[in-house]
Amino acid sequence: MNKTIPRFGIILLVMGLLIIPVYGLSGGPSALNSDEELTVKYGCNCHNNGASSPRVVVMITGVPIMYDLSETYNLTVRVADSLTLSGGDGNVKAGFLLSSDAVGIFSWNDDQDIRQAEDRPDDISHSETDSDGVWDFKWTAPSENVGQVNFWLAGNSVDGAGIPDENDYWNLVSFSINEPGTITTTESDSTLQTRTISVGDYDSLFVLEITEEQLEQERQNKLSHEIFKQGNLFFWTSLVALIVGGAFQREILERRYDEGPEYLARELAIPQAIRRSLGSIITFIMAYRWTINDAVIQFPPPSIVGPDAEVTDLTVFIIGCFFFISAWFAYGVYRTILAASREPKVKDIL
């Protein structure tokens, strides 16, 4: 019984380490990207290999050219994949992040999937990815003249796979609202009262006619990427299952036949246990830091091959490997302790 408890604890530790990445990679947009820059101003470099894409149409309507003190304005943000808007087979999930640098107040109805942005409560973002990519809210201007008000809006269009990859795209738009009294016009109020601001691939929406062949090619490309991704996921999951299953089988057989690892002298076991413990701790810390910082690991590195080169996003694979290596080191410490605890045989003493 005394031996069963620590062994069962090691098993739980291994299983816990293997599932940690699932929780670590979840959540909405963070205030800072992996370069420690504001996501709303510099983009989310965990999507689309870190590059913005004109394929994402980011639009905000109801924006006044000039604000009146304490006036409330109805705004609407829309984010969409331009391929989907033009009738193609594109992404259908979207999210956004909007900032006025804490000038004015944002408000919204409870039926909108909107929340205060993470770590920046004066900004707003989606609370969950939206299928229509449309959010309605209000912005109340400040009660005193603070000068020109600047806004930053980030939007992303995702494939709904649950992980940031090359099939997710993002784009940025910034704009400003003039201070009271700076614009006068003889035109009617409706002419200059509000405006629509957008960024995205204009040609794909309003100029180019996408042929059936192009749509089919896009569908085939997306299908091949999904098959490749699912195949990799199945292969590495199966490999980890075989390795862990083999370890379990050895543990069961050793208990059944009262066997175990070969005796290891304490003067050898202690340095070995220290090395394996350090390996487990270091790899766990590295993987955990990459996870919470939304790190992007690409090969070949864009800094070497340039921003326009084709690169592969290895973030999830590398982080998963390091968590598994950490768990394997921890299992090695357990085996070292078992070996040091065994009674030496004659051949061991000689």
N, C-alpha and C positions, 0 to 999 in steps of 0.2 A: 504493500500500500504506500509506503514512504517513497519508493522509487517511482510509483505511478504518477504521483502528484506533480513533481518537477517535470517529468517527461510530458505530461498533458499540458503543462504551462508553456513549454517550448513550442508545442504544436499550435496552441492558440496564438502565440506570438508570431509564428510564421504566417498563419492565416491572416492575422490582423495587418501585418506589414504588406501582404499582397493586395489587400483591398483598400489601403489608405489612398492610393492615387485616385480612386473613384470619387472620393469626397473632396480631395484636394483640388481637383480640376473643375468642380462645379461652381456655380454662382454667376452673378451678373457682371456688368462692366465695372472695372476698378478705376479709382481716380488716377492712378499712375500706371503707365505701361512698363514693360520690362526694362526700358532705358531710364526709368525714374522720371519721365516727363508726363505732363498732364495729357491723359488720353483724349480729352475733348478738344485739345488744341493741336496735338501731334499725331493722334491716331492710335489704334490698337494694333501693335505690331505682332500680335499672336495670330492674326488672320491673314490669309493670302500671302504667306511668306513675308509678312511685314510691310507690304507695299499697298498703297491706296489704289483703288480701281475706279475708272470712270463708268464702269458697268453698273455701279450703284447710283441710283438717282436719289438724292437727298433734297427734300423740298420743305419749305415752311411758308405758310400763307397767313394773311392777316397782319403782316408786319407794317406798322406805321412808319412814315418817313420821319416824322417828328412827334415826340411824345408830349402829352399835357400832364401837368403835375397831378399825381394820385389817380390818373385815369387807368381804367382796366381794359385790356385788349384781349380779344379772343383769337388764339393762335392755333394752327393745326400743323403738325409735323407728319410728313409722309416719307417713308423709306421703302424702296422697292428695287428689285433686280430689273434692269432695263430690258433684258431678254424676256422676262415674264410679262412686263408691261406691253411689249410689242407682239405678244402672242406665242412666244417660244416656251421651251421647257426649261425654266430657270428656277432660282431659289424662291421660296414662298414664305420664309420666316424672316423677320426683321427686328431690329432694335435701334435705340438712339440714346444720345447723351447730349444735354443742352446746358450751357452755362452763360450767365450774364455777369460773371465775376462778382456775385453777391449784390448786384444793383437791382432794385425792384424785388417783387415777390411773385413767385410762381404758385398757382393753385389749380386744383383739378377736382373733378367729380370722382366718387368712389368706383364708378363703373369703368374708369380708365385704368389700364395696366401701367400706372405711373407710380414712381416712388422717389423719395429723396436720394440723390446719388450717393454712392458709397464713399465715405470719408469727406464728402463735400455737400453738406446738407442744404446749401443754398442753390445747388444745381439739381436738375431732375434727369431721370433716365427711365427706361422701361423696367417694369418689375418682372416681366417674363416676355420671351420672344413672341411677337404677334403675327398672326397669319395674314392680316390685311395691311399691316405696317402703317396704320393711321392712329394718331393720338391727338385728342382735343384737350386744350388746357387754357389757362388765363395767365397773363402777365400784368401786374399792377405796377405802374411807373412810380418812381420815388416821389415823396411829398415835397421835395425841394430840388432846385436845379443843380444837378451834379455834372453837367456837361454831357458830352456825347456818351451814349451807352453802347458798349461793344458786346456782341454775342458770338459764341462758337457752338457749332452743331456738328456732331459726329453721328453717322448712321452706318449700320452694317446689315448686309443681307446674307443669311446663312442657309445651309442645306438641311439643317435639322438633325445632323448626325450626332450632336452632343459634344463634339470636340472641335477646337479651332484647327482648320486645315486649309488646303489650297482651294477648296470649293466654297470658302467663305470670303466675302468681299466687303470693303469698307471705303467710305469717302468722307470728306470734310467740307464744310462751308462756313464762312464767317461773314458777319454783316454788322451794321451799326444803325442806331436810331439817333437822329439829331436832337439836340437840346431845344427846349421851347423858345420860340421867337426867332429861330435862325432861318426859317423858310417862310416867305410870303408869296402868294400867287393870286392872280385874278381868276384862275380856273375854279371850277366847282369843287366842293369839298370831296366829292366822290372820286375825282381824278387823282388826287395825291394822298387820299386818306390812308389807304393800305396798299400793300404790294405783295407779290410772291417772289421768293428767292429760292433758287435751286442750283444744283450742280449735278453733273452726270453726263452720260453718253447721249448727246442730243441727236447725233446721226442715227443711232440705232432706234430711237424713238420716233423721229419725225421725218427722216430723209430716206434712209435705206429701206428697201423692201427685202425682208428675209425670205429666201426661197425655202421650199420644202427640203431640198438637199442640205442646206445649211442647218436647218432645224434637226434633221436626222443625224447629221455629223455631230452636232452639239450633244444630242441624246446619246449617241454611241460613245463619245468621249467621256461623258459623265458616267455611263454604265461601266466602261472599262476601268475608270478610277475607283468606282465602288467595288467592283469585283476584285481588283488588286488589293484594296484596303481590307475587305472582308477576308480574302485569302490569307493575307499576312496576319490578321487578327486570329484566324482559326489555327494557323500553323504555330504561332508563338504560344497561344493558349494551350494547345495540345502538348507542346514541348514542355511547358512548365508543369502541366498536369502529370506527364510521364515522369518527370524528375521527382516531383513531390510524392507521386504514387510509389515510385521505387524506394524512396526514403521510408515511407510508411510501411511498405512491405518488409524491408529489412528490420525495422523496429519490431514488427509483429513476430517475424521468424526468430529473432534473437530472444524475445521473451518466451516463445514457445519451447525452444530447445535450450534455454538457459545459456545462451551464448552472448557474446558482446565484442566490442573492439579489443584488439590486442592491448596488453598491459603497457602503459607508458609511464616511465619514471617521472617523479614530480619535478626534477631539475630540467626535464625536457618539456613537461606538460605546461608548466607555468609560463615560459616564454611563448609557447605556441598559443595558449589561451589569450595572452595579452595581444599578440599580433592579430588574431582573429577578432577579438573584441574591438580593437582599434579599426580594423577593416569594416566591421559592421557599423560602428558609430559614424565613421567618416562618410561611407557611401549613403547611409540613411540621411545624414545632415545635408549632403549635396542634393540628393533627390528631393528632400522636403523643401529646401530653399528654392530650387527650380520650380517646384509646384506652386508655392505661395506667391512667388514673384512673377508668375505667368511668363517664365522664360521661353524663348524661342530658339531651338537648336536646329540649324539647317546645314545641309551638306550638298555641294561645297559652300563654304561661308560666302554670303553676298559681298562682304568686304574685300574678298579676293577676286571673285569672278565678275563683280559688278551687279547693280540692281536689276538689270534687264535679263540676266542669265537664268536659265532653268535650274531651280534648286529643289531639294527634297526636304520636307519638314520631318525631322526625326525626334521631335520633342517628346511625344508620348512614348515612343519606343525606348529612348535613352532613359527617361525618368523611370519607366517600368523596370528596365534592366537593373538600374541602380537599387531600386527597392528590393528586387529579387536577390541581387548579390548581397545586400545587407542582411536579408533573412537567411541566406545560405551561410554567411559568416557566423551568424548567431547559432545556427544549427551545428556548425563546426565547433563552436565553444562548448556546446552541450556534449558533443561526442568526445572532446578532449577531457572534459570532466569525468565522463564515464570511464574512459581509458585509464585515467589517473586513479580512479577509485577501485579498480579491479585488483584482485589478489595476484601477486606475481607468481609465476610458475618457475619450475627449476631452470628451464632454459632462459628465462628472463634474468634470474639471479646470476647464472653463469655468464 
